Amino acid sequence: MNMILAGSQWYIQDGKGKIFSMGKDSDIYNEVYNFQEGSVKDIVASPSHNFAASIGQNGMVKVWDYVKKNVFSQ
């Protein structure tokens, strides 16, 4: 559904709302976050912190730490 490069990591969103990270020069990936509200329509990652903002199919906006897997705001 979507892929962005943040530093040396790719962040990949599948069609079911899961987000994975993968090293820029690697084929090893890890699940970072699982959104259960439906698919994620857009995501923006901070270039200097472990924060991202996303908007879901249902219109919900989330701000979260993708390393600690904590949601700060929704």
N, C-alpha and C positions, 0 to 999 in steps of 0.2 A: 504494500500500500504506500509506504513512504520510507525514505532513507536519508539521513543527514550525517555529515561528517563534523565532529566536534573534537578538535585537537587530533589525536591519533586514534580515535574510536569512531566507528560507524554505529549509529543507532537506527535500528530497523523495526518498523511497525508491520505486523502481519494483519490480515483481514479480520481477525477476531479480537483486536484490541491489545495484544501482547506486544511488548517492546523488548528487543534484544540488543545487546552490545556485541561488537566484534572488532578486534584490532584491525587497524588500517592495513597491515601486511600479514594478516592471519586469516585462517578459515575456521577458527574456534570461536564459538559464540555462546553467550549466557543470557538467560532470561533476566531482564532488569525489573520489569514491572508487568503486572497483569491487570488491565482495566476490565472491570466486569459490567460496566454500563453500556457496552456496545463498542463499536469501532471508534478509533481516535481519528479525527478529521485533520488535525494539524498539531505540530509540536515544535517548540523552539527551545534549544539548549543554550545555557550560558557558556560563553567561551572561556570563562575564568573560574567558574564555581561548579559544583555538582548539582545545579538547579535546572529544572526544566518547567515550562508551562505548556499545557496542552488543552485542547478543546475536543470534547467527545461528540459523537453523533447526536446525543440528546441535548447538546448545548452547554453542558457542564464544563467549566473551566477549572483546571487543577494546577497548583504550583507545588512541586515536589522535589525532594532530594533523591536522585536516582541511585546514589551509592548506598545510602541508609534505608532507602525504600520508605521514606516518610512523606506523607502528604501534609503540606503546610496550610493550604487553603483550598476550598472547593465551594 
